[in-house]
Amino acid sequence: MRYSGLKVITEGLFGNKGWGPAWRNPAPKAEYDAIIIGGGGHGLATAYYLAKNHGLTNIAVLEKGYLGGGNIGRNTTIVRANYYMPGNSEFYSHSLKLWEGLEAELNYNVMHSQRGQLILAHSDGQRDTLARRGNAMINQGDDAELWNLDQVKDFAPYLDFAQTRFPIYGGLMHKRGGTARHDAVAWGYARGADRRGVDLIQNCEVTGIDIVNGVVQGVQTTRGAIRAKKVGMVVAGRSSQVAAMAGMRLPIESHVLQAFVTEGLKPIIDSVISFGMGHFYISQSDKGGLVFGGDLDFYASYAARGNLPMVEHVMEAAMTLMPMIGRAKVLRSWGGIMDMTPDGSPIIDKTPVDGLFVDAGWNYGGFKAAPASGWCMAHLMATGDSHEVARRFRLDRFRTGHVMDEEATGSQHNLH
Ligand SMILES: Cc1cc2nc3c(=O)[nH]c(=O)nc-3n(C[C@H](O)[C@H](O)[C@H](O)COP(=O)(O)OP(=O)(O)OC[C@H]3O[C@@H](n4cnc5c(N)ncnc54)[C@H](O)[C@@H]3O)c2cc1C
């Protein structure tokens, strides 16, 4: 069934009885050509592009819970292509171009809104760094504008320009940046993959990876053994645990990241504002809630919920930047598990096990990456070669030293 405005109107007129399920609910087969472990944004996008770009349709996505129940449905939905380092820069640029055509591609309203992202500068040094980043973005073919204080004041008059702790000097505006509806991305890719014949198997936890003489044979699951010559591990915060099933130790630590949303308010913030000095960023959802977050909680954990010291830190930053937020009521908060690499950049690569591939290390920036990650992981699994925009996302870079330390914070996972 194609979705369209006309279909919404006719269904509305006739009692909404004509909608079918967006995807099937098949039982797992004994064997597939390829298995993707993980039904998050990246796993579903990988399956979709394997089918669409490479004609591989005898595929299963195995998800231990329900589709979109992981970080893809827990993030703050920011989409941007403003990375600085070679490697990240071309990859996120590719991803943003895929975002720009995603709704037409999937015939699904993912509510991609290019409302602009403004990163604030609070010192001369920071403004210089942003100028450098902006130049790198323009060289990559993306957009960037260095704004002075007056431009920031015109654009976001609700910021506190009188506060002296972190005075605002200007900012870097990325107009093609913005937001999208997070779980709709999972649903759109799921529906697209299903329509191409991919089996999406929910409530199916992978509990083991079968390997004989260094070659992958398939997986063990809570719904029985499933054979496949190619297996992709695309499990975000659970990457270390799933890789351990294949005897691998990944260069990843798992940390909690929290986010918050207020009650619905009238439109006030019509872009994304990033306040790096305070570890705070904010946007407003289509329902009116102010959606904001901050830094990681300061310890490694597999609990998808955070602790109060970080709540306090985020609220303090919010009040410093825009005291008017103190009038809003926070409706809820939540957390997700982040797979943090030592350089803050991801991994899309083969593993030492023949036929076993890994897509991981998305840190707290993997939502915007989902389209390109799926595109490149599908390319790798289908052809055995890295896609040109993901060539530097190698697993062995921490041994060879070819790291991409985007924020120049050193090798401590939780600082990225
Ligand atoms: C609070 C918060 C805010 C964020 N904000 C942003 C943002 O603004 N912009 C941005 O770009 N990114 C953001 N992120 C990061 C982004 O959400 C993640 O990097 C990205 O969603 C991870 O990829 P995924 O969607 O595939 O992960 P997930 O949705 O977590 O998918 C992994 C799936 O694997 C499944 N799985 C795990 N183990 C197994 C197993 N053994 N067997 C079968 N299935 C298994 C899980 O159940 C899960 O569904 C944020 C994250 C959080 C938590």
PDBQT file of the ligand as one rigid body, heavy atoms in Angstrom, charges set to zero:
ROOT
HETATM    1  C1  LIG A 501      19.267  10.322  24.977  1.00  0.00    +0.000 C 
HETATM    2  C2  LIG A 501      19.904  10.122  23.640  1.00  0.00    +0.000 A 
HETATM    3  C3  LIG A 501      20.006  11.193  22.768  1.00  0.00    +0.000 A 
HETATM    4  C4  LIG A 501      20.597  11.021  21.501  1.00  0.00    +0.000 A 
HETATM    5  N1  LIG A 501      20.575  12.066  20.635  1.00  0.00    +0.000 NA
HETATM    6  C5  LIG A 501      21.052  11.905  19.375  1.00  0.00    +0.000 A 
HETATM    7  C6  LIG A 501      20.914  12.962  18.442  1.00  0.00    +0.000 A 
HETATM    8  O1  LIG A 501      20.342  14.019  18.732  1.00  0.00    +0.000 OA
HETATM    9  N2  LIG A 501      21.430  12.789  17.196  1.00  0.00    +0.000 N 
HETATM   10  C7  LIG A 501      22.064  11.641  16.846  1.00  0.00    +0.000 A 
HETATM   11  O2  LIG A 501      22.552  11.552  15.719  1.00  0.00    +0.000 OA
HETATM   12  N3  LIG A 501      22.145  10.579  17.711  1.00  0.00    +0.000 NA
HETATM   13  C8  LIG A 501      21.653  10.685  18.962  1.00  0.00    +0.000 A 
HETATM   14  N4  LIG A 501      21.705   9.633  19.846  1.00  0.00    +0.000 N 
HETATM   15  C9  LIG A 501      22.409   8.400  19.457  1.00  0.00    +0.000 C 
HETATM   16  C10 LIG A 501      21.569   7.455  18.617  1.00  0.00    +0.000 C 
HETATM   17  O3  LIG A 501      20.298   7.287  19.177  1.00  0.00    +0.000 OA
HETATM   18  C11 LIG A 501      22.299   6.092  18.498  1.00  0.00    +0.000 C 
HETATM   19  O4  LIG A 501      23.658   6.278  18.165  1.00  0.00    +0.000 OA
HETATM   20  C12 LIG A 501      21.672   5.188  17.435  1.00  0.00    +0.000 C 
HETATM   21  O5  LIG A 501      20.272   5.139  17.578  1.00  0.00    +0.000 OA
HETATM   22  C13 LIG A 501      22.263   3.796  17.558  1.00  0.00    +0.000 C 
HETATM   23  O6  LIG A 501      21.950   2.957  16.475  1.00  0.00    +0.000 OA
HETATM   24  P1  LIG A 501      20.585   2.081  16.357  1.00  0.00    +0.000 P 
HETATM   25  O7  LIG A 501      19.480   2.980  16.029  1.00  0.00    +0.000 OA
HETATM   26  O8  LIG A 501      20.812   0.987  15.408  1.00  0.00    +0.000 OA
HETATM   27  O9  LIG A 501      20.472   1.535  17.849  1.00  0.00    +0.000 OA
HETATM   28  P2  LIG A 501      19.306   0.747  18.576  1.00  0.00    +0.000 P 
HETATM   29  O10 LIG A 501      17.966   1.323  18.258  1.00  0.00    +0.000 OA
HETATM   30  O11 LIG A 501      19.670   0.661  20.016  1.00  0.00    +0.000 OA
HETATM   31  O12 LIG A 501      19.364  -0.671  17.865  1.00  0.00    +0.000 OA
HETATM   32  C14 LIG A 501      20.091  -1.787  18.336  1.00  0.00    +0.000 C 
HETATM   33  C15 LIG A 501      19.109  -2.923  18.496  1.00  0.00    +0.000 C 
HETATM   34  O13 LIG A 501      19.818  -4.130  18.740  1.00  0.00    +0.000 OA
HETATM   35  C16 LIG A 501      18.996  -4.935  19.557  1.00  0.00    +0.000 C 
HETATM   36  N5  LIG A 501      19.808  -5.990  20.180  1.00  0.00    +0.000 N 
HETATM   37  C17 LIG A 501      20.774  -5.844  21.112  1.00  0.00    +0.000 A 
HETATM   38  N6  LIG A 501      21.284  -7.042  21.436  1.00  0.00    +0.000 NA
HETATM   39  C18 LIG A 501      20.631  -7.964  20.700  1.00  0.00    +0.000 A 
HETATM   40  C19 LIG A 501      20.699  -9.385  20.603  1.00  0.00    +0.000 A 
HETATM   41  N7  LIG A 501      21.548 -10.090  21.350  1.00  0.00    +0.000 N 
HETATM   42  N8  LIG A 501      19.864 -10.006  19.743  1.00  0.00    +0.000 NA
HETATM   43  C20 LIG A 501      18.986  -9.299  18.975  1.00  0.00    +0.000 A 
HETATM   44  N9  LIG A 501      18.869  -7.955  19.038  1.00  0.00    +0.000 NA
HETATM   45  C21 LIG A 501      19.680  -7.297  19.883  1.00  0.00    +0.000 A 
HETATM   46  C22 LIG A 501      18.422  -3.944  20.551  1.00  0.00    +0.000 C 
HETATM   47  O14 LIG A 501      17.258  -4.451  21.187  1.00  0.00    +0.000 OA
HETATM   48  C23 LIG A 501      18.161  -2.731  19.682  1.00  0.00    +0.000 C 
HETATM   49  O15 LIG A 501      16.821  -2.667  19.203  1.00  0.00    +0.000 OA
HETATM   50  C24 LIG A 501      21.127   9.752  21.133  1.00  0.00    +0.000 A 
HETATM   51  C25 LIG A 501      21.000   8.671  22.007  1.00  0.00    +0.000 A 
HETATM   52  C26 LIG A 501      20.378   8.843  23.240  1.00  0.00    +0.000 A 
HETATM   53  C27 LIG A 501      20.219   7.664  24.161  1.00  0.00    +0.000 C 
ENDROOT
TORSDOF 0
